[in-house]
Amino acid sequence: MKRTKLPPRAVALLAQIRAEGGEWTRRDVLNAYLANGVACPEPRGHFARQDLELLVAAGYLVRHDHDSLRRFYTLNPDKEGS
């Protein structure tokens, strides 16, 4: 797998997801960015989804979108300790 250098915002997001666990949506990411004072350019939703997808591509998260009405992300159990 090709290693992708993650932007600092995505690294911080991964740390928070690891600390809190559970299911994460784009809205959860936006709330985390707001609570932590993370600067996120407009459109914010695009960057939240982009950061989640970067973490999927790097193998840290798994996307769950079997139900077309709901998409969420969880830690990849194979990489939790990485």
PDB file of N, CA, C and O in Angstrom, chain B, residues numbered from 101:
ATOM      1  N   MET B 101       0.844  -1.179   0.000  1.00  0.00           N
ATOM      2  CA  MET B 101       0.000   0.000   0.000  1.00  0.00           C
ATOM      3  C   MET B 101       0.885   1.236   0.000  1.00  0.00           C
ATOM      4  O   MET B 101       1.859   1.311   0.749  1.00  0.00           O
ATOM      5  N   LYS B 102       0.549   2.189  -0.828  1.00  0.00           N
ATOM      6  CA  LYS B 102       1.299   3.433  -0.914  1.00  0.00           C
ATOM      7  C   LYS B 102       1.007   4.292   0.314  1.00  0.00           C
ATOM      8  O   LYS B 102      -0.149   4.492   0.687  1.00  0.00           O
ATOM      9  N   ARG B 103       2.068   4.792   0.933  1.00  0.00           N
ATOM     10  CA  ARG B 103       1.898   5.651   2.113  1.00  0.00           C
ATOM     11  C   ARG B 103       1.607   7.071   1.659  1.00  0.00           C
ATOM     12  O   ARG B 103       2.311   7.626   0.815  1.00  0.00           O
ATOM     13  N   THR B 104       0.587   7.635   2.216  1.00  0.00           N
ATOM     14  CA  THR B 104       0.189   8.995   1.911  1.00  0.00           C
ATOM     15  C   THR B 104       0.478   9.856   3.123  1.00  0.00           C
ATOM     16  O   THR B 104       0.103   9.510   4.243  1.00  0.00           O
ATOM     17  N   LYS B 105       1.150  10.984   2.899  1.00  0.00           N
ATOM     18  CA  LYS B 105       1.389  11.915   4.005  1.00  0.00           C
ATOM     19  C   LYS B 105       0.087  12.652   4.276  1.00  0.00           C
ATOM     20  O   LYS B 105      -0.467  13.324   3.406  1.00  0.00           O
ATOM     21  N   LEU B 106      -0.378  12.507   5.494  1.00  0.00           N
ATOM     22  CA  LEU B 106      -1.643  13.129   5.879  1.00  0.00           C
ATOM     23  C   LEU B 106      -1.418  14.559   6.331  1.00  0.00           C
ATOM     24  O   LEU B 106      -0.418  14.847   6.988  1.00  0.00           O
ATOM     25  N   PRO B 107      -2.336  15.466   5.990  1.00  0.00           N
ATOM     26  CA  PRO B 107      -2.231  16.834   6.493  1.00  0.00           C
ATOM     27  C   PRO B 107      -2.439  16.855   8.007  1.00  0.00           C
ATOM     28  O   PRO B 107      -3.106  15.973   8.549  1.00  0.00           O
ATOM     29  N   PRO B 108      -1.879  17.844   8.690  1.00  0.00           N
ATOM     30  CA  PRO B 108      -1.999  17.920  10.156  1.00  0.00           C
ATOM     31  C   PRO B 108      -3.437  17.840  10.649  1.00  0.00           C
ATOM     32  O   PRO B 108      -3.701  17.244  11.693  1.00  0.00           O
ATOM     33  N   ARG B 109      -4.363  18.431   9.912  1.00  0.00           N
ATOM     34  CA  ARG B 109      -5.775  18.402  10.310  1.00  0.00           C
ATOM     35  C   ARG B 109      -6.285  16.958  10.360  1.00  0.00           C
ATOM     36  O   ARG B 109      -7.021  16.595  11.277  1.00  0.00           O
ATOM     37  N   ALA B 110      -5.899  16.132   9.377  1.00  0.00           N
ATOM     38  CA  ALA B 110      -6.339  14.733   9.334  1.00  0.00           C
ATOM     39  C   ALA B 110      -5.653  13.905  10.417  1.00  0.00           C
ATOM     40  O   ALA B 110      -6.255  12.990  10.979  1.00  0.00           O
ATOM     41  N   VAL B 111      -4.393  14.226  10.710  1.00  0.00           N
ATOM     42  CA  VAL B 111      -3.669  13.520  11.776  1.00  0.00           C
ATOM     43  C   VAL B 111      -4.345  13.787  13.117  1.00  0.00           C
ATOM     44  O   VAL B 111      -4.530  12.870  13.917  1.00  0.00           O
ATOM     45  N   ALA B 112      -4.709  15.031  13.359  1.00  0.00           N
ATOM     46  CA  ALA B 112      -5.398  15.384  14.604  1.00  0.00           C
ATOM     47  C   ALA B 112      -6.770  14.714  14.673  1.00  0.00           C
ATOM     48  O   ALA B 112      -7.196  14.264  15.736  1.00  0.00           O
ATOM     49  N   LEU B 113      -7.449  14.654  13.544  1.00  0.00           N
ATOM     50  CA  LEU B 113      -8.750  13.986  13.500  1.00  0.00           C
ATOM     51  C   LEU B 113      -8.593  12.505  13.837  1.00  0.00           C
ATOM     52  O   LEU B 113      -9.377  11.964  14.617  1.00  0.00           O
ATOM     53  N   LEU B 114      -7.598  11.849  13.265  1.00  0.00           N
ATOM     54  CA  LEU B 114      -7.358  10.438  13.547  1.00  0.00           C
ATOM     55  C   LEU B 114      -7.098  10.224  15.037  1.00  0.00           C
ATOM     56  O   LEU B 114      -7.603   9.266  15.624  1.00  0.00           O
ATOM     57  N   ALA B 115      -6.323  11.101  15.644  1.00  0.00           N
ATOM     58  CA  ALA B 115      -6.049  10.986  17.086  1.00  0.00           C
ATOM     59  C   ALA B 115      -7.341  11.097  17.890  1.00  0.00           C
ATOM     60  O   ALA B 115      -7.533  10.357  18.855  1.00  0.00           O
ATOM     61  N   GLN B 116      -8.221  12.005  17.508  1.00  0.00           N
ATOM     62  CA  GLN B 116      -9.480  12.167  18.226  1.00  0.00           C
ATOM     63  C   GLN B 116     -10.388  10.961  18.014  1.00  0.00           C
ATOM     64  O   GLN B 116     -11.046  10.509  18.951  1.00  0.00           O
ATOM     65  N   ILE B 117     -10.428  10.444  16.805  1.00  0.00           N
ATOM     66  CA  ILE B 117     -11.253   9.264  16.532  1.00  0.00           C
ATOM     67  C   ILE B 117     -10.733   8.079  17.332  1.00  0.00           C
ATOM     68  O   ILE B 117     -11.522   7.304  17.874  1.00  0.00           O
ATOM     69  N   ARG B 118      -9.416   7.929  17.412  1.00  0.00           N
ATOM     70  CA  ARG B 118      -8.841   6.844  18.215  1.00  0.00           C
ATOM     71  C   ARG B 118      -9.185   7.007  19.694  1.00  0.00           C
ATOM     72  O   ARG B 118      -9.463   6.024  20.381  1.00  0.00           O
ATOM     73  N   ALA B 119      -9.166   8.242  20.182  1.00  0.00           N
ATOM     74  CA  ALA B 119      -9.455   8.499  21.593  1.00  0.00           C
ATOM     75  C   ALA B 119     -10.928   8.248  21.934  1.00  0.00           C
ATOM     76  O   ALA B 119     -11.244   7.729  23.005  1.00  0.00           O
ATOM     77  N   GLU B 120     -11.822   8.620  21.019  1.00  0.00           N
ATOM     78  CA  GLU B 120     -13.259   8.536  21.300  1.00  0.00           C
ATOM     79  C   GLU B 120     -13.907   7.272  20.754  1.00  0.00           C
ATOM     80  O   GLU B 120     -14.890   6.788  21.315  1.00  0.00           O
ATOM     81  N   GLY B 121     -13.366   6.734  19.662  1.00  0.00           N
ATOM     82  CA  GLY B 121     -13.939   5.540  19.048  1.00  0.00           C
ATOM     83  C   GLY B 121     -15.320   5.799  18.476  1.00  0.00           C
ATOM     84  O   GLY B 121     -15.739   6.947  18.327  1.00  0.00           O
ATOM     85  N   GLY B 122     -16.016   4.729  18.159  1.00  0.00           N
ATOM     86  CA  GLY B 122     -17.388   4.831  17.681  1.00  0.00           C
ATOM     87  C   GLY B 122     -17.504   5.161  16.209  1.00  0.00           C
ATOM     88  O   GLY B 122     -16.546   5.062  15.442  1.00  0.00           O
ATOM     89  N   GLU B 123     -18.716   5.560  15.840  1.00  0.00           N
ATOM     90  CA  GLU B 123     -19.038   5.905  14.456  1.00  0.00           C
ATOM     91  C   GLU B 123     -18.856   7.407  14.262  1.00  0.00           C
ATOM     92  O   GLU B 123     -19.239   8.204  15.118  1.00  0.00           O
ATOM     93  N   TRP B 124     -18.271   7.781  13.133  1.00  0.00           N
ATOM     94  CA  TRP B 124     -18.022   9.185  12.812  1.00  0.00           C
ATOM     95  C   TRP B 124     -18.664   9.540  11.484  1.00  0.00           C
ATOM     96  O   TRP B 124     -18.514   8.823  10.495  1.00  0.00           O
ATOM     97  N   THR B 125     -19.377  10.648  11.474  1.00  0.00           N
ATOM     98  CA  THR B 125     -19.974  11.170  10.251  1.00  0.00           C
ATOM     99  C   THR B 125     -19.306  12.498   9.903  1.00  0.00           C
ATOM    100  O   THR B 125     -18.507  13.028  10.676  1.00  0.00           O
ATOM    101  N   ARG B 126     -19.640  13.014   8.755  1.00  0.00           N
ATOM    102  CA  ARG B 126     -19.121  14.322   8.345  1.00  0.00           C
ATOM    103  C   ARG B 126     -19.496  15.374   9.381  1.00  0.00           C
ATOM    104  O   ARG B 126     -18.688  16.244   9.706  1.00  0.00           O
ATOM    105  N   ARG B 127     -20.696  15.299   9.890  1.00  0.00           N
ATOM    106  CA  ARG B 127     -21.150  16.274  10.900  1.00  0.00           C
ATOM    107  C   ARG B 127     -20.335  16.150  12.186  1.00  0.00           C
ATOM    108  O   ARG B 127     -20.003  17.160  12.807  1.00  0.00           O
ATOM    109  N   ASP B 128     -20.010  14.927  12.587  1.00  0.00           N
ATOM    110  CA  ASP B 128     -19.177  14.727  13.779  1.00  0.00           C
ATOM    111  C   ASP B 128     -17.811  15.379  13.597  1.00  0.00           C
ATOM    112  O   ASP B 128     -17.274  15.993  14.519  1.00  0.00           O
ATOM    113  N   VAL B 129     -17.262  15.239  12.403  1.00  0.00           N
ATOM    114  CA  VAL B 129     -15.954  15.838  12.109  1.00  0.00           C
ATOM    115  C   VAL B 129     -16.058  17.357  12.164  1.00  0.00           C
ATOM    116  O   VAL B 129     -15.197  18.018  12.745  1.00  0.00           O
ATOM    117  N   LEU B 130     -17.095  17.908  11.570  1.00  0.00           N
ATOM    118  CA  LEU B 130     -17.277  19.362  11.607  1.00  0.00           C
ATOM    119  C   LEU B 130     -17.407  19.854  13.046  1.00  0.00           C
ATOM    120  O   LEU B 130     -16.822  20.878  13.403  1.00  0.00           O
ATOM    121  N   ASN B 131     -18.159  19.145  13.869  1.00  0.00           N
ATOM    122  CA  ASN B 131     -18.300  19.523  15.281  1.00  0.00           C
ATOM    123  C   ASN B 131     -16.961  19.439  16.012  1.00  0.00           C
ATOM    124  O   ASN B 131     -16.648  20.299  16.835  1.00  0.00           O
ATOM    125  N   ALA B 132     -16.176  18.409  15.715  1.00  0.00           N
ATOM    126  CA  ALA B 132     -14.854  18.264  16.341  1.00  0.00           C
ATOM    127  C   ALA B 132     -13.943  19.408  15.919  1.00  0.00           C
ATOM    128  O   ALA B 132     -13.220  19.963  16.746  1.00  0.00           O
ATOM    129  N   TYR B 133     -13.971  19.762  14.640  1.00  0.00           N
ATOM    130  CA  TYR B 133     -13.146  20.872  14.166  1.00  0.00           C
ATOM    131  C   TYR B 133     -13.542  22.170  14.850  1.00  0.00           C
ATOM    132  O   TYR B 133     -12.682  22.951  15.257  1.00  0.00           O
ATOM    133  N   LEU B 134     -14.836  22.398  14.977  1.00  0.00           N
ATOM    134  CA  LEU B 134     -15.330  23.612  15.627  1.00  0.00           C
ATOM    135  C   LEU B 134     -14.908  23.644  17.098  1.00  0.00           C
ATOM    136  O   LEU B 134     -14.440  24.670  17.590  1.00  0.00           O
ATOM    137  N   ALA B 135     -15.073  22.526  17.790  1.00  0.00           N
ATOM    138  CA  ALA B 135     -14.738  22.455  19.219  1.00  0.00           C
ATOM    139  C   ALA B 135     -13.242  22.637  19.468  1.00  0.00           C
ATOM    140  O   ALA B 135     -12.836  23.166  20.503  1.00  0.00           O
ATOM    141  N   ASN B 136     -12.435  22.198  18.519  1.00  0.00           N
ATOM    142  CA  ASN B 136     -10.979  22.266  18.685  1.00  0.00           C
ATOM    143  C   ASN B 136     -10.346  23.468  17.992  1.00  0.00           C
ATOM    144  O   ASN B 136      -9.122  23.600  17.968  1.00  0.00           O
ATOM    145  N   GLY B 137     -11.171  24.339  17.433  1.00  0.00           N
ATOM    146  CA  GLY B 137     -10.657  25.544  16.782  1.00  0.00           C
ATOM    147  C   GLY B 137      -9.838  25.266  15.536  1.00  0.00           C
ATOM    148  O   GLY B 137      -8.923  26.020  15.205  1.00  0.00           O
ATOM    149  N   VAL B 138     -10.166  24.178  14.842  1.00  0.00           N
ATOM    150  CA  VAL B 138      -9.432  23.818  13.618  1.00  0.00           C
ATOM    151  C   VAL B 138      -9.938  24.677  12.476  1.00  0.00           C
ATOM    152  O   VAL B 138     -11.137  24.724  12.201  1.00  0.00           O
ATOM    153  N   ALA B 139      -9.013  25.354  11.815  1.00  0.00           N
ATOM    154  CA  ALA B 139      -9.366  26.164  10.652  1.00  0.00           C
ATOM    155  C   ALA B 139      -9.678  25.224   9.497  1.00  0.00           C
ATOM    156  O   ALA B 139      -8.874  24.362   9.145  1.00  0.00           O
ATOM    157  N   CYS B 140     -10.839  25.401   8.924  1.00  0.00           N
ATOM    158  CA  CYS B 140     -11.275  24.546   7.827  1.00  0.00           C
ATOM    159  C   CYS B 140     -11.877  25.440   6.755  1.00  0.00           C
ATOM    160  O   CYS B 140     -12.877  26.116   6.996  1.00  0.00           O
ATOM    161  N   PRO B 141     -11.267  25.445   5.564  1.00  0.00           N
ATOM    162  CA  PRO B 141     -11.777  26.315   4.504  1.00  0.00           C
ATOM    163  C   PRO B 141     -13.185  25.926   4.065  1.00  0.00           C
ATOM    164  O   PRO B 141     -13.646  24.809   4.301  1.00  0.00           O
ATOM    165  N   GLU B 142     -13.842  26.863   3.430  1.00  0.00           N
ATOM    166  CA  GLU B 142     -15.179  26.586   2.867  1.00  0.00           C
ATOM    167  C   GLU B 142     -15.008  25.815   1.568  1.00  0.00           C
ATOM    168  O   GLU B 142     -14.007  26.028   0.885  1.00  0.00           O
ATOM    169  N   PRO B 143     -15.898  24.959   1.198  1.00  0.00           N
ATOM    170  CA  PRO B 143     -17.012  24.474   1.994  1.00  0.00           C
ATOM    171  C   PRO B 143     -16.532  23.460   3.022  1.00  0.00           C
ATOM    172  O   PRO B 143     -15.873  22.479   2.676  1.00  0.00           O
ATOM    173  N   ARG B 144     -16.857  23.697   4.261  1.00  0.00           N
ATOM    174  CA  ARG B 144     -16.356  22.867   5.365  1.00  0.00           C
ATOM    175  C   ARG B 144     -16.724  21.398   5.218  1.00  0.00           C
ATOM    176  O   ARG B 144     -15.904  20.521   5.492  1.00  0.00           O
ATOM    177  N   GLY B 145     -17.947  21.125   4.789  1.00  0.00           N
ATOM    178  CA  GLY B 145     -18.388  19.743   4.635  1.00  0.00           C
ATOM    179  C   GLY B 145     -17.518  18.970   3.674  1.00  0.00           C
ATOM    180  O   GLY B 145     -17.255  17.784   3.872  1.00  0.00           O
ATOM    181  N   HIS B 146     -17.070  19.651   2.623  1.00  0.00           N
ATOM    182  CA  HIS B 146     -16.190  19.009   1.642  1.00  0.00           C
ATOM    183  C   HIS B 146     -14.875  18.592   2.299  1.00  0.00           C
ATOM    184  O   HIS B 146     -14.391  17.484   2.068  1.00  0.00           O
ATOM    185  N   PHE B 147     -14.307  19.456   3.099  1.00  0.00           N
ATOM    186  CA  PHE B 147     -13.022  19.155   3.732  1.00  0.00           C
ATOM    187  C   PHE B 147     -13.164  18.092   4.820  1.00  0.00           C
ATOM    188  O   PHE B 147     -12.253  17.287   5.013  1.00  0.00           O
ATOM    189  N   ALA B 148     -14.276  18.078   5.522  1.00  0.00           N
ATOM    190  CA  ALA B 148     -14.510  17.029   6.516  1.00  0.00           C
ATOM    191  C   ALA B 148     -14.586  15.673   5.825  1.00  0.00           C
ATOM    192  O   ALA B 148     -13.955  14.713   6.267  1.00  0.00           O
ATOM    193  N   ARG B 149     -15.353  15.592   4.747  1.00  0.00           N
ATOM    194  CA  ARG B 149     -15.477  14.333   4.007  1.00  0.00           C
ATOM    195  C   ARG B 149     -14.138  13.951   3.382  1.00  0.00           C
ATOM    196  O   ARG B 149     -13.763  12.779   3.368  1.00  0.00           O
ATOM    197  N   GLN B 150     -13.416  14.954   2.863  1.00  0.00           N
ATOM    198  CA  GLN B 150     -12.101  14.688   2.259  1.00  0.00           C
ATOM    199  C   GLN B 150     -11.134  14.108   3.297  1.00  0.00           C
ATOM    200  O   GLN B 150     -10.402  13.165   2.997  1.00  0.00           O
ATOM    201  N   ASP B 151     -11.125  14.656   4.499  1.00  0.00           N
ATOM    202  CA  ASP B 151     -10.239  14.143   5.547  1.00  0.00           C
ATOM    203  C   ASP B 151     -10.612  12.712   5.920  1.00  0.00           C
ATOM    204  O   ASP B 151      -9.736  11.868   6.113  1.00  0.00           O
ATOM    205  N   LEU B 152     -11.903  12.441   6.020  1.00  0.00           N
ATOM    206  CA  LEU B 152     -12.337  11.073   6.310  1.00  0.00           C
ATOM    207  C   LEU B 152     -11.892  10.121   5.202  1.00  0.00           C
ATOM    208  O   LEU B 152     -11.417   9.021   5.482  1.00  0.00           O
ATOM    209  N   GLU B 153     -12.043  10.537   3.958  1.00  0.00           N
ATOM    210  CA  GLU B 153     -11.656   9.682   2.831  1.00  0.00           C
ATOM    211  C   GLU B 153     -10.139   9.495   2.751  1.00  0.00           C
ATOM    212  O   GLU B 153      -9.672   8.434   2.338  1.00  0.00           O
ATOM    213  N   LEU B 154      -9.368  10.509   3.139  1.00  0.00           N
ATOM    214  CA  LEU B 154      -7.909  10.342   3.200  1.00  0.00           C
ATOM    215  C   LEU B 154      -7.540   9.268   4.216  1.00  0.00           C
ATOM    216  O   LEU B 154      -6.634   8.468   3.984  1.00  0.00           O
ATOM    217  N   LEU B 155      -8.250   9.255   5.342  1.00  0.00           N
ATOM    218  CA  LEU B 155      -7.981   8.254   6.375  1.00  0.00           C
ATOM    219  C   LEU B 155      -8.431   6.863   5.932  1.00  0.00           C
ATOM    220  O   LEU B 155      -7.843   5.863   6.343  1.00  0.00           O
ATOM    221  N   VAL B 156      -9.465   6.793   5.099  1.00  0.00           N
ATOM    222  CA  VAL B 156      -9.872   5.512   4.512  1.00  0.00           C
ATOM    223  C   VAL B 156      -8.794   5.031   3.549  1.00  0.00           C
ATOM    224  O   VAL B 156      -8.380   3.873   3.599  1.00  0.00           O
ATOM    225  N   ALA B 157      -8.341   5.928   2.671  1.00  0.00           N
ATOM    226  CA  ALA B 157      -7.321   5.567   1.679  1.00  0.00           C
ATOM    227  C   ALA B 157      -6.023   5.114   2.338  1.00  0.00           C
ATOM    228  O   ALA B 157      -5.325   4.249   1.810  1.00  0.00           O
ATOM    229  N   ALA B 158      -5.701   5.698   3.490  1.00  0.00           N
ATOM    230  CA  ALA B 158      -4.486   5.322   4.212  1.00  0.00           C
ATOM    231  C   ALA B 158      -4.687   4.051   5.036  1.00  0.00           C
ATOM    232  O   ALA B 158      -3.733   3.521   5.605  1.00  0.00           O
ATOM    233  N   GLY B 159      -5.923   3.565   5.099  1.00  0.00           N
ATOM    234  CA  GLY B 159      -6.198   2.316   5.796  1.00  0.00           C
ATOM    235  C   GLY B 159      -6.562   2.448   7.262  1.00  0.00           C
ATOM    236  O   GLY B 159      -6.733   1.439   7.946  1.00  0.00           O
ATOM    237  N   TYR B 160      -6.684   3.674   7.760  1.00  0.00           N
ATOM    238  CA  TYR B 160      -6.981   3.874   9.180  1.00  0.00           C
ATOM    239  C   TYR B 160      -8.463   3.754   9.507  1.00  0.00           C
ATOM    240  O   TYR B 160      -8.826   3.351  10.612  1.00  0.00           O
ATOM    241  N   LEU B 161      -9.320   4.100   8.552  1.00  0.00           N
ATOM    242  CA  LEU B 161     -10.764   4.047   8.774  1.00  0.00           C
ATOM    243  C   LEU B 161     -11.420   3.123   7.755  1.00  0.00           C
ATOM    244  O   LEU B 161     -10.865   2.828   6.696  1.00  0.00           O
ATOM    245  N   VAL B 162     -12.618   2.679   8.112  1.00  0.00           N
ATOM    246  CA  VAL B 162     -13.464   1.902   7.215  1.00  0.00           C
ATOM    247  C   VAL B 162     -14.735   2.701   6.981  1.00  0.00           C
ATOM    248  O   VAL B 162     -15.364   3.177   7.925  1.00  0.00           O
ATOM    249  N   ARG B 163     -15.109   2.845   5.703  1.00  0.00           N
ATOM    250  CA  ARG B 163     -16.346   3.554   5.350  1.00  0.00           C
ATOM    251  C   ARG B 163     -17.498   2.553   5.371  1.00  0.00           C
ATOM    252  O   ARG B 163     -17.381   1.444   4.850  1.00  0.00           O
ATOM    253  N   HIS B 164     -18.608   2.958   5.977  1.00  0.00           N
ATOM    254  CA  HIS B 164     -19.822   2.142   6.017  1.00  0.00           C
ATOM    255  C   HIS B 164     -20.913   2.938   5.307  1.00  0.00           C
ATOM    256  O   HIS B 164     -21.376   3.960   5.813  1.00  0.00           O
ATOM    257  N   ASP B 165     -21.313   2.468   4.148  1.00  0.00           N
ATOM    258  CA  ASP B 165     -22.365   3.183   3.411  1.00  0.00           C
ATOM    259  C   ASP B 165     -23.286   2.199   2.699  1.00  0.00           C
ATOM    260  O   ASP B 165     -23.719   2.443   1.573  1.00  0.00           O
ATOM    261  N   HIS B 166     -23.579   1.097   3.360  1.00  0.00           N
ATOM    262  CA  HIS B 166     -24.465   0.095   2.777  1.00  0.00           C
ATOM    263  C   HIS B 166     -25.880   0.648   2.636  1.00  0.00           C
ATOM    264  O   HIS B 166     -26.605   0.311   1.700  1.00  0.00           O
ATOM    265  N   ASP B 167     -26.250   1.486   3.566  1.00  0.00           N
ATOM    266  CA  ASP B 167     -27.545   2.161   3.505  1.00  0.00           C
ATOM    267  C   ASP B 167     -27.301   3.504   2.827  1.00  0.00           C
ATOM    268  O   ASP B 167     -26.562   4.341   3.347  1.00  0.00           O
ATOM    269  N   SER B 168     -27.913   3.706   1.683  1.00  0.00           N
ATOM    270  CA  SER B 168     -27.628   4.922   0.919  1.00  0.00           C
ATOM    271  C   SER B 168     -28.042   6.204   1.643  1.00  0.00           C
ATOM    272  O   SER B 168     -27.680   7.298   1.210  1.00  0.00           O
ATOM    273  N   LEU B 169     -28.785   6.087   2.722  1.00  0.00           N
ATOM    274  CA  LEU B 169     -29.211   7.273   3.456  1.00  0.00           C
ATOM    275  C   LEU B 169     -28.243   7.666   4.564  1.00  0.00           C
ATOM    276  O   LEU B 169     -28.368   8.744   5.146  1.00  0.00           O
ATOM    277  N   ARG B 170     -27.278   6.796   4.858  1.00  0.00           N
ATOM    278  CA  ARG B 170     -26.374   7.084   5.971  1.00  0.00           C
ATOM    279  C   ARG B 170     -24.979   6.576   5.668  1.00  0.00           C
ATOM    280  O   ARG B 170     -24.798   5.420   5.285  1.00  0.00           O
ATOM    281  N   ARG B 171     -23.998   7.444   5.841  1.00  0.00           N
ATOM    282  CA  ARG B 171     -22.595   7.062   5.684  1.00  0.00           C
ATOM    283  C   ARG B 171     -21.878   7.416   6.975  1.00  0.00           C
ATOM    284  O   ARG B 171     -22.024   8.521   7.498  1.00  0.00           O
ATOM    285  N   PHE B 172     -21.093   6.458   7.488  1.00  0.00           N
ATOM    286  CA  PHE B 172     -20.283   6.740   8.659  1.00  0.00           C
ATOM    287  C   PHE B 172     -18.977   5.976   8.542  1.00  0.00           C
ATOM    288  O   PHE B 172     -18.817   5.105   7.687  1.00  0.00           O
ATOM    289  N   TYR B 173     -18.053   6.323   9.418  1.00  0.00           N
ATOM    290  CA  TYR B 173     -16.710   5.773   9.380  1.00  0.00           C
ATOM    291  C   TYR B 173     -16.343   5.261  10.769  1.00  0.00           C
ATOM    292  O   TYR B 173     -16.735   5.841  11.781  1.00  0.00           O
ATOM    293  N   THR B 174     -15.583   4.165  10.802  1.00  0.00           N
ATOM    294  CA  THR B 174     -15.079   3.623  12.059  1.00  0.00           C
ATOM    295  C   THR B 174     -13.602   3.289  11.879  1.00  0.00           C
ATOM    296  O   THR B 174     -13.105   3.188  10.757  1.00  0.00           O
ATOM    297  N   LEU B 175     -12.911   3.120  13.003  1.00  0.00           N
ATOM    298  CA  LEU B 175     -11.520   2.712  12.940  1.00  0.00           C
ATOM    299  C   LEU B 175     -11.415   1.359  12.270  1.00  0.00           C
ATOM    300  O   LEU B 175     -12.267   0.492  12.463  1.00  0.00           O
ATOM    301  N   ASN B 176     -10.365   1.183  11.481  1.00  0.00           N
ATOM    302  CA  ASN B 176     -10.078  -0.101  10.864  1.00  0.00           C
ATOM    303  C   ASN B 176      -9.468  -0.989  11.948  1.00  0.00           C
ATOM    304  O   ASN B 176      -8.387  -0.676  12.448  1.00  0.00           O
ATOM    305  N   PRO B 177     -10.128  -2.092  12.326  1.00  0.00           N
ATOM    306  CA  PRO B 177      -9.603  -2.918  13.410  1.00  0.00           C
ATOM    307  C   PRO B 177      -8.220  -3.498  13.106  1.00  0.00           C
ATOM    308  O   PRO B 177      -7.473  -3.829  14.027  1.00  0.00           O
ATOM    309  N   ASP B 178      -7.879  -3.621  11.841  1.00  0.00           N
ATOM    310  CA  ASP B 178      -6.570  -4.147  11.456  1.00  0.00           C
ATOM    311  C   ASP B 178      -5.447  -3.136  11.670  1.00  0.00           C
ATOM    312  O   ASP B 178      -4.274  -3.511  11.693  1.00  0.00           O
ATOM    313  N   LYS B 179      -5.795  -1.850  11.827  1.00  0.00           N
ATOM    314  CA  LYS B 179      -4.769  -0.806  11.960  1.00  0.00           C
ATOM    315  C   LYS B 179      -4.884   0.014  13.233  1.00  0.00           C
ATOM    316  O   LYS B 179      -4.211   1.037  13.364  1.00  0.00           O
ATOM    317  N   GLU B 180      -5.713  -0.404  14.167  1.00  0.00           N
ATOM    318  CA  GLU B 180      -5.951   0.405  15.367  1.00  0.00           C
ATOM    319  C   GLU B 180      -4.667   0.708  16.127  1.00  0.00           C
ATOM    320  O   GLU B 180      -4.537   1.792  16.695  1.00  0.00           O
ATOM    321  N   GLY B 181      -3.739  -0.198  16.152  1.00  0.00           N
ATOM    322  CA  GLY B 181      -2.498   0.039  16.898  1.00  0.00           C
ATOM    323  C   GLY B 181      -1.428   0.762  16.116  1.00  0.00           C
ATOM    324  O   GLY B 181      -0.380   1.094  16.668  1.00  0.00           O
ATOM    325  N   SER B 182      -1.670   1.016  14.828  1.00  0.00           N
ATOM    326  CA  SER B 182      -0.647   1.656  13.969  1.00  0.00           C
ATOM    327  C   SER B 182      -0.564   3.139  14.191  1.00  0.00           C
ATOM    328  O   SER B 182       0.241   3.815  13.551  1.00  0.00           O
TER     329      SER B 182
END
